[in-house]
Amino acid sequence: MEPKEVINALLTGRYDEIHDAGADGFRRAIPASEIQKVWQATTSRFGEPTRVSDGVVLHDLGLTFANGEAHVQIAYRDGKITGMVIRPGPPTAKFGQ
């Protein structure tokens, strides 16, 4: 499911589709009801969205060295690097960690 499809699913209440598009770990950790709960809390606080802007793309790349593992996280906006960190251990999918 592409990012704009996720937004469209949120806007139209199709939380199950978002849940079903997730990886196994995502689906186990976050039920569709939690996606709905968080979205509804967000719109209760901020109102209905009026615009969707382009996002930041994050790559979390694992590196295997002779003496261990690390990962490099690189964030891009409009094809340009907007952030980069190098951390020990395997990719986390959480920027800065």
C-alpha distances in whole Angstrom, upper triangle without the diagonal:
4,7,8,6,7,10,11,10,12,15,15,15,12,12,12,9,8,10,9,6,9,11,14,16,14,14,18,18,16,17,15,18,18,15,17,20,19,18,21,23,21,22,25,26,25,25,22,20,22,20,17,18,16,15,16,15,16,17,19,21,23,27,29,33,36,37,33,30,28,25,24,22,21,20,20,20,20,21,24,24,24,25,25,27,28,28,30,28,24,21,20,17,19,21,24,25
4,6,5,6,9,10,11,13,14,15,16,14,14,15,12,10,13,13,10,11,14,17,18,16,17,20,20,18,19,17,21,20,17,18,21,20,18,21,23,21,21,25,26,24,24,21,19,20,17,14,14,12,12,13,12,14,15,18,20,23,26,29,33,36,37,33,30,28,24,23,20,19,17,17,16,17,17,20,21,21,22,23,25,27,27,29,28,25,21,20,17,19,19,23,24
4,5,5,6,9,10,11,13,14,15,14,14,15,13,10,13,14,11,12,15,18,19,16,17,20,20,17,19,17,19,18,15,17,19,17,15,19,20,18,18,22,22,20,21,18,15,17,14,11,11,10,9,11,10,12,15,17,20,23,26,29,33,36,37,33,29,27,24,22,19,18,15,15,14,15,16,19,19,19,20,21,23,25,26,28,27,24,21,19,16,17,17,21,22
4,5,5,6,9,10,10,12,14,13,14,16,13,11,15,16,13,15,18,21,22,19,19,23,22,20,20,18,20,20,16,17,20,18,15,18,20,18,17,21,22,20,19,16,13,14,12,9,10,9,10,13,13,16,18,21,23,27,30,33,36,40,40,37,33,31,27,26,22,21,18,17,15,16,18,20,21,21,22,24,26,29,29,32,31,28,24,23,19,20,20,24,25
4,5,5,6,9,10,10,12,10,11,13,10,9,13,13,11,13,16,19,20,17,17,21,21,18,18,16,18,18,15,16,19,18,15,18,20,18,18,22,23,21,20,17,15,16,14,12,14,13,13,16,15,18,20,22,25,27,31,34,37,41,41,38,34,32,28,27,24,23,21,20,19,19,21,23,24,24,25,27,28,30,31,33,32,29,25,24,20,21,22,26,27
4,5,5,6,9,10,10,9,9,11,8,6,10,11,9,11,14,17,18,14,15,18,18,15,15,13,15,15,11,12,15,14,12,15,17,15,15,19,20,19,18,16,14,16,14,12,13,13,12,15,15,16,19,20,23,26,30,33,36,39,39,36,32,30,27,26,23,22,20,19,19,20,21,24,24,23,24,25,27,29,29,31,29,26,23,21,18,19,20,24,24
4,5,5,6,9,10,10,10,13,11,9,13,15,13,14,18,21,21,17,18,21,20,17,17,14,16,16,12,12,15,13,10,13,15,13,13,17,17,16,15,12,10,12,11,8,11,12,11,14,15,17,20,22,25,28,32,35,38,42,41,38,34,32,28,27,24,23,20,19,18,19,21,23,24,23,24,26,27,30,30,32,31,29,25,23,19,20,21,24,25
4,5,5,6,9,8,10,13,11,10,14,15,14,16,19,22,23,19,19,23,22,19,18,15,17,17,14,13,16,15,12,14,17,15,14,18,19,17,16,13,11,13,12,10,13,14,14,18,18,21,23,25,28,31,35,38,41,45,45,41,37,35,32,31,27,26,23,22,21,21,24,26,27,26,27,29,31,33,34,36,35,32,28,26,23,23,24,28,29
4,5,5,6,5,6,9,7,7,10,12,11,13,17,19,20,17,16,20,19,16,15,12,14,14,11,11,14,14,11,13,16,15,14,17,19,18,17,14,13,15,15,13,16,17,17,19,20,21,24,25,28,31,34,37,41,44,44,40,37,35,31,31,28,27,24,24,23,24,26,28,29,28,28,30,31,33,33,35,34,31,27,25,22,23,24,28,28
4,5,5,6,6,10,9,8,11,13,13,14,18,20,20,17,16,19,18,15,14,11,12,12,9,8,11,10,7,9,12,11,10,14,15,15,14,11,10,13,13,12,15,16,16,19,19,21,24,25,28,31,34,37,41,44,44,40,36,34,31,30,27,27,24,24,23,24,26,28,28,27,27,29,30,33,32,34,33,30,27,25,21,21,23,26,27
4,6,8,9,13,12,12,15,17,16,18,22,24,24,20,20,23,22,18,18,14,15,15,12,10,13,13,9,10,13,12,10,13,15,14,12,9,8,11,11,11,15,16,17,20,21,23,26,28,31,34,38,41,44,47,47,43,40,37,34,33,29,29,26,25,24,24,27,29,29,28,29,31,33,35,35,38,36,34,30,28,25,25,26,29,30
4,6,9,11,11,11,14,16,16,18,22,24,24,21,20,23,23,19,17,14,14,16,13,11,14,14,11,12,15,15,13,15,18,17,15,12,12,14,15,14,18,19,20,23,24,26,28,30,33,36,39,42,45,49,49,45,41,39,36,35,32,31,29,28,27,27,30,32,32,31,32,34,36,38,38,40,38,36,32,30,27,27,28,32,32
4,6,9,9,10,12,14,15,16,20,22,22,19,17,20,20,16,14,10,11,12,10,8,11,12,9,10,13,13,12,14,17,17,15,13,13,16,17,16,20,21,21,24,24,26,28,30,33,35,39,41,45,48,47,44,40,38,35,35,32,31,29,29,28,29,31,33,33,32,32,34,35,37,37,38,37,34,31,28,25,26,27,31,31
4,6,6,7,9,10,11,14,17,19,20,17,15,18,18,15,13,9,11,13,10,9,13,13,11,12,16,16,15,18,20,20,18,16,16,19,19,18,21,21,21,23,23,25,27,28,31,33,37,39,43,46,45,42,38,37,34,33,30,30,28,28,27,28,30,32,33,32,32,33,34,36,36,37,35,32,29,27,24,25,27,30,30
4,5,5,6,9,10,11,15,16,17,13,12,15,14,11,9,5,7,9,6,6,10,11,9,11,14,14,14,17,19,19,18,16,17,20,20,18,21,21,20,22,22,23,25,26,29,30,34,37,40,43,43,39,35,34,31,31,28,29,27,27,27,28,30,32,31,30,30,31,32,34,33,34,32,29,26,24,21,22,24,28,27
4,5,5,6,9,10,13,14,15,13,10,13,14,11,8,5,8,10,9,9,12,14,13,15,17,18,18,20,23,23,22,20,20,23,23,21,24,24,23,24,24,24,26,26,29,30,34,36,40,43,42,39,35,34,31,32,29,30,28,29,29,30,31,33,33,32,32,33,33,34,34,35,32,29,27,24,22,23,26,29,28
4,5,5,6,9,12,14,16,13,11,14,15,13,11,8,12,13,11,11,15,15,14,16,19,19,19,22,24,24,23,20,20,22,22,19,22,22,20,22,22,22,24,25,27,29,33,35,38,41,41,38,34,33,30,30,28,28,26,27,26,28,29,31,31,30,31,31,32,33,33,34,32,28,26,24,21,22,25,28,28
4,5,5,7,10,13,13,10,9,13,13,10,10,7,11,11,8,10,13,13,12,15,17,17,17,20,22,21,21,19,18,21,20,17,19,19,18,19,18,19,21,21,24,26,30,32,36,39,39,35,31,30,27,27,24,25,23,23,23,25,26,28,28,27,27,28,28,30,29,31,28,25,22,20,17,19,21,25,24
4,5,5,9,10,11,8,6,9,10,7,7,5,9,10,8,10,13,13,13,16,18,18,19,21,23,23,23,21,21,24,23,21,23,22,20,21,20,20,21,22,24,25,29,31,35,38,37,34,30,29,27,27,25,26,24,25,26,28,28,30,30,29,28,29,29,30,29,30,27,24,22,19,17,18,21,25,24
4,5,8,9,11,9,7,10,12,10,9,8,12,13,12,13,16,17,16,19,21,21,22,25,26,26,26,24,24,26,25,23,24,24,22,23,22,22,22,22,25,26,29,31,35,38,38,34,31,30,27,28,26,27,26,27,27,29,29,31,31,30,30,30,30,31,30,31,28,25,23,21,19,21,23,27,26
4,7,9,11,9,8,12,13,12,12,11,15,15,12,15,18,17,17,20,22,21,22,25,26,26,26,24,23,25,24,21,22,21,19,20,18,18,19,19,22,23,27,29,33,36,36,32,29,28,25,25,23,24,23,23,24,25,26,28,27,27,27,27,28,28,28,29,26,23,20,19,16,19,21,25,24
4,6,8,6,6,9,10,9,10,10,14,13,12,15,17,16,17,20,21,21,22,25,26,26,26,25,23,26,24,21,22,21,19,19,17,17,17,17,19,20,24,26,30,33,33,29,26,25,22,23,21,22,21,22,23,25,25,27,26,26,25,25,25,26,25,26,23,20,17,16,13,16,18,22,21
4,6,5,6,9,10,11,12,13,17,16,15,18,20,19,20,23,24,24,26,28,29,29,30,28,27,29,28,24,25,23,21,20,18,17,16,16,17,18,22,23,27,30,30,26,23,22,20,21,20,21,21,23,24,26,26,28,26,26,25,25,24,24,23,23,20,17,15,14,12,15,18,21,20
4,5,5,6,9,10,11,13,16,16,15,19,20,20,21,24,25,25,27,29,30,31,31,30,29,32,31,28,28,27,24,24,21,20,19,18,20,20,23,24,28,30,30,26,23,23,21,23,22,24,24,26,28,30,30,31,30,29,28,27,26,26,24,24,21,18,16,15,14,17,20,23,21
4,5,5,6,8,11,13,16,15,15,18,19,18,20,23,23,24,26,28,28,29,30,29,29,32,30,27,28,26,23,23,21,19,18,17,18,18,22,23,26,29,28,24,21,21,19,21,20,22,23,25,27,29,29,30,28,28,26,25,24,24,22,21,18,16,14,12,12,14,18,20,18
4,5,5,6,8,10,13,12,11,15,16,15,16,19,20,20,22,25,25,26,27,26,25,28,27,24,24,23,20,20,19,17,17,16,19,19,23,25,28,31,30,26,23,22,20,22,20,22,21,23,25,27,27,28,27,26,25,24,23,24,22,23,20,17,15,13,11,13,16,19,18
4,6,5,6,8,11,11,11,14,15,15,17,19,20,21,23,25,26,27,27,26,25,29,28,25,26,25,23,23,22,20,21,20,22,23,26,28,31,34,33,30,26,26,24,25,23,25,25,26,28,30,30,31,30,29,28,28,27,28,26,26,23,21,19,16,15,17,20,23,21
4,6,7,10,12,11,13,15,16,17,19,21,21,22,25,26,27,28,29,28,28,31,31,28,29,28,26,26,24,23,23,21,23,23,27,28,31,34,33,29,26,26,24,26,24,27,26,29,30,33,33,34,32,31,30,29,28,28,26,26,23,20,19,16,16,17,21,23,21
4,7,10,11,10,11,14,14,14,16,19,19,20,22,24,24,26,27,26,26,30,29,26,27,27,24,24,23,21,22,20,22,23,26,27,31,33,32,28,25,24,23,24,23,25,25,27,28,31,31,32,30,29,27,27,26,26,24,24,21,19,18,15,14,15,18,21,19
4,7,8,6,7,10,11,11,13,15,16,17,19,20,21,22,23,23,23,26,26,23,25,25,22,22,22,21,22,21,24,24,28,30,33,36,35,31,28,27,25,26,23,25,24,26,27,30,30,31,30,29,27,27,27,27,26,26,24,22,19,16,15,15,19,21,20
4,5,5,7,9,10,11,13,14,16,17,19,20,22,23,23,23,23,26,26,24,26,26,24,25,24,24,25,24,27,28,31,33,36,39,38,34,31,30,28,29,27,28,27,29,30,32,33,34,33,32,30,31,30,31,29,30,27,25,23,20,19,19,22,25,24
4,5,5,6,9,10,11,12,14,15,17,18,20,21,21,20,20,24,24,22,24,25,23,24,24,24,25,25,28,29,33,35,38,41,40,37,33,32,30,30,28,29,27,29,29,31,32,34,33,31,31,31,31,32,31,32,30,27,25,22,20,21,23,26,25
4,5,5,6,9,10,10,12,14,15,16,18,20,20,19,20,24,24,23,26,26,25,26,26,26,28,28,31,32,36,38,41,44,43,39,36,34,32,33,30,31,29,31,31,33,34,36,35,33,32,33,33,34,33,34,32,30,27,24,22,22,25,28,27
4,5,5,6,8,10,10,12,14,15,16,18,19,19,19,23,23,22,24,25,23,24,24,23,25,25,28,29,33,35,38,41,40,36,33,31,29,30,27,28,27,28,28,31,32,33,32,30,29,30,30,31,30,31,29,27,24,21,19,19,22,24,23
4,6,5,6,9,10,11,12,14,15,16,17,16,16,20,20,18,20,21,19,21,21,21,23,23,27,28,32,34,37,41,40,36,32,31,28,28,25,26,24,26,25,28,29,30,29,28,27,28,28,30,29,30,29,26,24,20,18,18,20,23,23
4,6,5,6,8,10,11,12,14,15,15,14,15,19,20,19,21,23,21,23,24,24,27,27,30,32,36,38,41,44,43,40,36,34,32,32,29,29,27,28,28,30,32,33,32,30,30,31,32,33,32,34,32,30,27,24,22,21,24,27,26
4,6,5,6,9,10,10,12,14,15,15,16,20,21,20,23,24,23,24,25,25,28,28,31,33,36,39,42,45,43,40,36,35,32,32,29,30,28,29,29,31,33,34,33,31,30,32,32,33,32,34,32,31,28,24,22,21,24,26,26
4,6,5,6,9,10,11,12,13,14,14,18,19,18,20,21,19,21,22,22,25,25,29,30,34,36,39,42,41,37,34,32,29,29,26,27,25,26,25,28,30,31,29,27,27,28,28,30,29,31,30,28,25,22,20,18,20,23,23
4,5,5,6,8,10,10,11,10,11,15,16,15,17,19,18,20,21,22,25,26,29,31,35,38,41,44,43,39,36,33,31,30,27,27,24,25,24,26,29,30,29,27,27,29,29,31,31,33,32,30,27,24,21,20,21,24,25
4,5,5,6,9,10,10,10,12,15,17,17,20,22,21,23,25,26,29,29,33,35,38,41,44,47,46,43,39,37,34,34,30,31,28,29,28,30,32,33,32,30,30,32,33,35,34,36,35,33,30,27,24,23,25,27,28
4,6,5,6,9,10,11,13,17,18,18,20,23,21,23,25,25,28,29,33,34,38,41,43,47,45,42,38,36,33,33,30,30,27,28,27,30,32,33,32,29,29,31,31,34,33,35,34,33,30,26,24,22,24,26,26
4,5,5,6,8,9,10,13,15,15,17,19,18,20,22,23,26,27,31,33,36,39,42,45,44,40,37,34,32,31,27,27,24,25,24,26,29,29,29,26,26,28,29,32,31,33,33,31,28,25,22,21,21,24,25
4,5,5,5,6,8,11,13,14,17,19,19,22,24,25,28,30,33,36,39,42,45,48,47,44,40,38,35,34,30,30,27,27,25,27,30,31,30,28,29,31,32,35,34,37,36,35,31,28,25,24,25,27,28
4,6,6,8,11,14,16,17,20,23,22,25,27,28,31,32,36,38,42,45,47,51,49,46,42,40,37,36,33,33,30,30,29,31,33,34,34,31,31,34,34,37,36,39,38,37,34,30,28,26,27,29,30
4,6,9,11,14,16,17,19,22,21,23,26,27,30,31,35,37,40,43,46,49,48,44,41,38,36,35,31,31,28,29,27,29,32,32,32,29,29,31,32,35,34,37,37,36,33,29,27,25,25,27,28
4,7,8,11,13,14,16,19,19,21,24,25,29,30,34,37,40,43,45,49,48,44,41,38,35,34,30,29,26,26,24,26,29,30,29,26,27,30,31,34,34,37,37,36,32,29,27,24,24,27,28
4,6,9,12,14,16,20,20,23,26,27,31,32,36,39,42,45,48,51,50,47,43,41,37,36,32,32,28,28,26,28,31,31,31,29,30,33,34,37,37,40,39,38,35,32,29,27,27,29,31
4,6,9,11,15,18,19,22,24,26,30,31,35,38,41,44,47,51,50,47,43,40,37,36,32,31,27,27,25,26,29,30,31,28,30,32,34,37,37,40,39,37,34,31,28,27,27,30,31
4,6,8,11,14,15,18,21,23,27,29,32,35,39,42,45,48,48,44,41,38,34,33,29,28,24,24,21,22,25,26,27,25,27,29,31,34,35,38,37,35,32,29,26,25,25,28,29
4,7,10,14,16,19,22,24,28,30,34,37,40,44,46,50,50,46,43,40,36,34,30,29,25,24,21,21,25,26,27,25,27,30,33,36,37,40,39,38,34,32,28,27,27,29,32
4,6,10,12,16,19,21,25,28,31,34,37,41,44,47,47,44,40,37,33,31,28,26,22,20,17,18,21,23,24,22,24,27,30,33,34,37,37,35,31,30,26,25,24,27,30
4,7,9,12,15,18,21,24,27,31,34,37,40,44,44,40,37,34,30,28,24,22,19,17,15,15,18,20,21,19,21,24,27,30,31,34,34,32,28,26,23,22,21,24,27
4,6,10,13,16,19,22,25,29,32,35,38,42,42,39,35,32,28,26,22,20,16,14,11,11,15,16,17,16,18,22,24,27,29,32,32,30,27,25,22,21,20,22,25
4,7,9,13,16,19,22,26,29,32,35,39,39,36,32,29,25,23,19,17,13,11,8,8,11,13,15,14,16,19,22,25,27,30,30,28,24,23,20,19,18,21,23
4,6,10,13,16,19,23,25,29,32,35,35,32,29,26,22,19,16,14,10,9,7,9,11,12,13,12,13,16,19,22,23,26,26,24,20,19,16,16,14,17,20
4,6,10,13,16,19,22,26,28,32,32,29,25,22,18,16,12,10,6,6,5,8,9,10,10,8,10,12,15,18,20,23,23,21,18,17,14,13,11,14,17
4,7,10,13,16,19,23,25,29,29,27,23,20,16,14,10,8,6,5,6,9,9,10,9,10,10,12,14,16,18,21,21,19,15,15,12,12,11,14,16
4,6,10,13,16,20,22,26,26,23,19,16,12,10,7,6,4,6,9,12,11,11,10,10,9,9,11,13,15,17,17,15,12,11,8,9,8,11,13
4,6,10,13,16,19,23,23,20,16,14,10,8,6,5,6,8,12,14,12,13,11,12,10,9,11,12,13,16,15,13,9,11,8,10,9,12,13
4,7,10,13,16,20,20,17,13,10,7,6,4,7,9,12,15,18,16,16,13,14,12,10,9,10,10,12,11,9,6,7,6,8,8,10,10
4,7,10,13,17,17,14,11,9,5,5,6,8,11,14,17,20,17,17,15,16,14,11,11,10,10,12,11,8,6,9,9,12,11,13,12
4,7,10,13,14,11,7,6,4,7,9,12,15,17,21,23,21,21,18,19,17,14,12,10,10,10,8,6,5,9,11,13,13,14,13
4,6,10,11,9,6,5,5,8,11,13,17,19,23,25,23,22,19,21,18,15,13,10,10,9,9,8,9,12,14,16,16,16,15
4,7,8,6,5,7,8,11,14,17,21,23,27,29,26,26,23,24,22,18,16,13,12,10,9,9,11,15,17,19,19,19,17
4,5,5,6,8,10,13,16,19,23,25,29,31,28,27,24,26,23,19,17,13,13,11,11,11,14,17,20,21,21,20,19
4,6,8,11,14,16,20,23,26,29,33,35,32,31,28,29,26,23,20,17,16,13,13,14,17,20,23,25,25,23,22
4,7,10,14,16,20,23,26,29,33,35,33,31,28,29,26,22,19,16,14,11,11,13,17,19,22,23,24,22,20
4,7,11,14,17,20,24,27,30,33,30,29,26,27,24,20,17,13,12,8,8,10,13,16,19,20,20,19,17
4,7,10,14,17,20,23,27,30,27,26,23,24,21,17,14,11,9,6,5,6,9,12,15,16,17,16,14
4,7,10,13,17,20,24,26,24,23,20,20,17,13,11,7,6,4,4,6,8,10,13,14,14,13,11
4,7,10,13,16,20,23,21,20,16,17,14,11,8,6,5,6,6,6,5,8,10,11,11,10,10
4,6,10,13,17,19,17,16,13,14,11,7,6,4,7,9,10,9,8,10,11,11,10,10,10
4,7,10,14,17,15,14,11,11,8,5,5,6,8,11,12,11,8,9,9,9,7,7,9
4,7,10,13,11,10,7,8,6,4,7,9,11,15,16,14,12,13,11,11,9,10,12
4,7,10,9,8,6,5,5,6,9,12,14,18,18,17,14,14,12,11,8,10,13
4,7,6,5,4,5,7,9,12,15,18,21,22,20,17,17,15,15,12,14,17
4,5,5,7,6,9,12,16,19,21,25,25,24,20,20,17,17,14,17,20
4,6,8,9,13,15,19,22,24,28,28,27,23,23,20,20,18,20,23
4,7,9,12,14,17,20,23,26,27,25,22,22,20,20,18,20,23
4,6,9,11,15,18,21,24,26,24,21,22,20,20,17,18,21
4,6,8,11,14,17,21,22,21,18,19,17,17,14,15,18
4,7,11,14,17,21,22,22,19,19,17,16,12,13,16
4,7,11,13,17,19,18,16,16,14,13,9,9,13
4,7,10,14,16,16,13,14,13,12,9,8,11
4,6,10,13,13,11,12,12,11,8,6,9
4,7,10,11,10,12,13,12,10,8,9
4,7,8,9,10,12,11,10,8,7
4,7,9,10,13,13,13,11,9
4,7,8,12,13,13,12,10
4,6,10,11,13,13,10
4,6,8,10,11,9
4,5,8,9,7
4,6,9,8
4,6,6
4,6
4
